[in-house]
Amino acid sequence: MSSPKYVLLSYDQEARFEGEEPYEQTWALCEEAEDLFADPPPPLREVHELLGCVPEGELAEALTRARAGGSVPLGFLTLEMLDKNGTPVDEWELEDVRVLDDRPCARDLTLRDITIEGTEPDRDSYDHSLRPRLSPGYRLLGAHGEPYGTCRDVACAHEVPDEPMEPPLRLLGCAPQGALRAALDAGEEDLGHAKVLRIDATGRPVASAAEGELRAWIPSARGPALVDLTLDLWSERPPSVAGQVWGLWAEGRPTEPNKWAACDAEGRQFWLGTALHNHGHGGQDRPPGTTYHLDGRHITDLSGFFCALGEAVNGPGGYFGWGLDALNDCLRGRWGAAPPFDLVWHDSDVARRCLGVTPHAVHRPPAFEELLAYLTEGDRVTVRFA
């Protein structure tokens, strides 16, 4: 058997849901996993009809441009649901909106029916169909609350397709042991719940990979006494970038800095999650007034900044936040560095050029100066450039 990449553990699902610590027993060491990774589908762009509109502001300007040259971008759109008295009671949001066309409203020729296309943020919990009874409709607003007009109703002109069936996870070249070995020898069919962990070359867990129901097994072509196992997953599959990041951790926690720099923005974000998972909690902070050196050569995005900051404070593969809220938590202590401390930012010109320039309709990552202001707020961090 070649070096295993995964370990299969028993998993007590009922204990988890009852708030108890599930008992985990090693069932198998596995050489490889097939059909483990899957990137989430791109956000569904739905087509909606805004019925009975009185457009104004940028929406009215977008309609004029759309009539002249086809669809035009509008950006972020909020639809405030109004009660019968015209008071906002909830809101519904669309991102990356494009105005497709418009026409006179069939029920009132003084109004317009407008066709738009956009994506719903994951945080939206309400559907536009939940408009209160006797409501006059919706108030339309832009990204910063600027008025875009009103509409009386909304209709979805595009049905969401069914999600495609996903293949089961196959663990290849597995050496079963313990209770799983006994169950296979006895010919049992109900093999139970299982958890899959990615491990490094020393056998130390790097990250949780999947959870599911162990359904079937066959003898493996990878060697005698080995089996291939099939799991029906109930957990989300790791994204494809996980394979790259876990490969960089394959020999254990990195001993060289900047291994994350080869990853794209999504890979860097996944790196941060892996670094957090492998962070040793409960250690002592270095004392206030300590100086840390931030290698800025690869800080081309916000995730890169946090990868570099984690390594500046806690060494290669280190963690010190993966967003502004998490950074604020780390600056309260018990994450490796007690504030106030000094941060020497080397090659800061890279971040100055790159941070905050990606266009976003609403949620833009902070620019260099904004990030710097956040760091130095309250004299928690003194930043010097080198």
N, C-alpha and C positions, 0 to 999 in steps of 0.2 A: 504494500500500500504506500503510495506517495504521500507527501505531507498533507494532512487534512486542512481544509480551509474553513470548515463549518463543524459545529457540534450541535447535535440534536438532544434536547432536554425534554423530559416529561413536563407536563404543564397542567396544573389543577385549575381549570377555568372557574369552577364554582367558588373556590377559595378566593380568587381574585375579585369576583363580583361581590363577595361577602365582606370585603375589606381585609381579608387575612393574607398573610404572606404565603404564596403558593410554594409547595414543596417541589423542588426540581431535582431530578435524578438524571445522570448522563445515560442516554440511550444509544448513542452512536457517534462516531467520528466519521466525517464525510469528506471525500476528496473535492467534490465540485457540486454546483447547483445549476440546474437548467430551468429556464423560464422564471428566474427569480426577479429580475429587474423589469420595470415597466414605467415609462414616463407618463404622467397624467396627460390626458388629452387637452388640447388648447381650449381656452374658454369658448363656449358656444356663442356664436354671434346670432342673436335672435332679431327678427324683423318685427317691429311693432307699428301699429297705427295709432297716432295721437288724434283723436276725433273731436271735432268742434273746437278748434284752437283759435286763440287770439294771440298770434306771435308778436314778440317785441324783442328789443335788444339784439344780441348776437344771433338768436334763432331767426329773427326776421331777416337779418343780413345774410345768414346762411341760405335761407330759402331763395333770396334773390340770386345768389351765386349758383345755386343748384339748378335753377330754371335756365340759366345761361350756359352752364357747362357740365351738367351731371352732378353726381353726389359730391358733397363737401364735408370735411370734418367739423364737428361741433365740440367734441371733447367730452367733458363730464356733464351729466344731466341728472338733477334731482326732481322727482315728482312728489310734491307734498300733497298728501291726501287730506281733503277738507271735510269737516262734518257739515251738517245741514245749516249751521250758522256761519260757515266759511272759516272756521278755526282749524288750523293744522292739527291733525291727530296722529299722523305717522308719515313716513316718507319711504320712497322706493328709488333706488339709484341705478344708473346705467353708466358704464365707463366706455371710453373710446367710441363715442357715438358719431355716426355719420348720418347726415340728412340726405335721403334718397330722392324724394319728390313730394309734391303737394298738389292738392286739387280742392275745388269748392266743396264744402260740407253738404251732403245730400239733404240733411234735415234743416240746415240754415245756411243759405248761400252767402251770408255775410261772414261766415266762419270758414276755416280751412281744416281739411284733414291732411295730416302730415305723416309720411312714411319715414321711419328712422331704423337704423341698425345699430346694435350695441351689445355689450356683454354685461351680465349682472355680477357684481362683486360677490365673493363667497360669503361675506359677512351679512348680506341681505337675508333676512329671515321671513320677509313678507312678500306676497305676490300682489301685483297690481289689482287683481280681481277682488281683493278684500276692501274695496272702496265702501265706506259707510253708506247706509241707506239714506236717501234724500240728499246725498252730497251734491253740490254743484260741480264737483270734478276735482281737478288738480291745479296747483300752482306750480309752474315750471321755473326752475332756478339753475344757475350755472355753478361752476366749481366753488366760487366764493360767495354764493348767495345772491348774485346779481339776477334781476328778473328777466326771464325769457318769455313770460306771458302765461296763459292759462289754457287748459283743455278740459273738455267735459267728460271724456272717457278714454280708455286705452284698450286696444285689442291686440293680442299676439297673433301674428300672421305666419308663424313658423313653429311647428311642433317639435319638441325635443325628441330626437331619436333614441331608441333603446340602446343601452350600453352593450357593447359586444361581449360575448362570453370569453372569459380569460382562461388560459390553460392552467392545469394544476402545476404546482412546484414539484420538480423531481430532484432528489438528492442522490448523487451518483457515487458509486464506490464507497459505500457505508460499511463500517465495521460495527455491527450491533453488539451490545453488551447489556448486562443486567436484566431488568424486567423485559426489555424489548427482545433480547436474545431468547429468553424463556418463552415469550409469547409466540415468536416466529417458530420455534421448535415445536410448540404445542399446536400449531396451525390455527391459532386464534385469528378471527377476522376483525373484531373490534379492538383496534390498537390504541385508541385514545387521542387526547389532545397533546400537542407538541409545540415546542418553541425552538427556533433555529437561531444560533448566534454565529456571527463571523468571528474567527479567531486568528491570531497571528502565528508566526512560526514557532513560538514557544508554547502555544496552547492557551494563551491568555485571551479572554473575550475582548474584542474591539468594539462591537456594536451588536444590538439586536437586529436581526434580519427579517424574521417573519414568524407568524403564529398561525396554526391551523390544525386540521384534523388529519391524522395519519390514516390513509385509506388502503394502501396496497403496497406490495413489495414483489420484486422479482430478483433472481440471481443476477449479479452484476458481471458484465463482460470485462470489468477492470481487474478481476482477480478472484481466486478461490476464496470461499468463506465471506465474500463481500456481497452486499445486496444494493439494489436501487430502490429507493423509497418514494412514494407519491403522497403529497399532502394537498388537500383542498384548503386554501387560505381563507381566513376571515380578516386578516390584517391587510393593510395597504402594502403594495410591493415597493421596495426601495427604488428610487429613480436610477437611471442608467449611470449617472455620475457617481453613484455609490461604489460601483465597481472600480472606477479610477481611484477614488479616495482610499478605499480599503486596500487597494494594491499598494498605495504609498505607505500604508501602515502595516504591510504584510510581515515585515521583520520585527515588528514591535513599534512602540512609540518612537517617532522620528528623533534622530540624534543630530541631524543637520537642519538649520533653519531654512525657511522659504521653499520647502518642498511643495507647499500649497500653491506656489506662484504659477505652476504649470496648468492649474485648473481654470476654467472659465468662471463667470460670476456664480452660476448655479453650483458648480463644483466647490467653489470657495465657501458658499453658504453651507453646503453639506459637510465640508471639512470642519467648520465651526461647531456643528452639532456633534461630530465625532470627537473633537477636542473637549467639548463639555462633558460628553459621556465618559471620557477617560481622565477627567480632572480629579485629582485627589482632594476630596472635600475635608474640611476640618483641620487643615494644616495651619501653621503659624504664618502670619503676614510678616514680610520684611518691614522694618521700623519706618515710621514717617521720616521724610527727608531723604529717602533713598533715591538715587538717580537711575533711570532706566533708559536704554537706547533703542529707539524705534528705527528699524531699517525701512526706509520709505521707497526703495527702488522699485517695488512691485505694487504699490498702492494705487491702482488704477480704478478702483471702485470701492464702495463702502465695505463690502465683505472683505476685500483685501486689507483695508485698514484694520479691521478687527482681527484678522488672521495675524497680521504683523504685530498688533498691540498685545495679543495673547502670548506671542513668542517673546516680545520685549520684556514682559513681566514674569512669565512662567517658563521660559525656555522653549525649544523646538516642540511643536505640537501642543503648546500651552494655550490656555483659554483665559480671557479677561473680558467677556461680553461678546454678544453677536448682534447687538442693536443698541440703540440709545438707552432704552429702558433697562436692558440687561447690564449695560455699562454703569448706569446709575446704581444698580444693586451691588456691582463689584466694588464701586468706589466707597461703599459703606464698610468695607473691610471683610476679612475672612476669605478673600479670593487670591491672596498672594502678595498684595501690596496695600499697606495702610496709608491712606492720605493724611496730610498733603505729601506729594512726591514730585520730583522733577522728571520730565520726559524730554530727552534730547532727540529731536526729529531730524534724521538724516535724509538728504535728498527729498526735501519737502516739495520741491518744485514739481515733482511727478504728480502728487496729489492735488496740488494747486491747479494744475492744468486739467485734471481728469474728474475730480469729484463734483457731483451735482450738475453735470452738463447734459445728462440723458434726459430728453424731454418726457415729462409725464403730465397727464391731464390734471391730476390732483396731487398724488402722493409722490413727490420728488425727493430723492435722497438728499441729505444736506450737502451744501457746497463746502469747500475747504474752510472758508471763514466762519461759516455757521458751526461746523464741527469743532473748530478751534475754540469758538466762544462757549460751546457746551462743555468742552474739556476744562476750561479755565474758570468756569462759573463757580463762585464761592471759594476761590483759591484752593480748590482740591488738587489741581494739577498745574504746575508751572511748566510751560512749554518753551523750549529753546531750540533754535534751528541751527543745524550744522551742515 
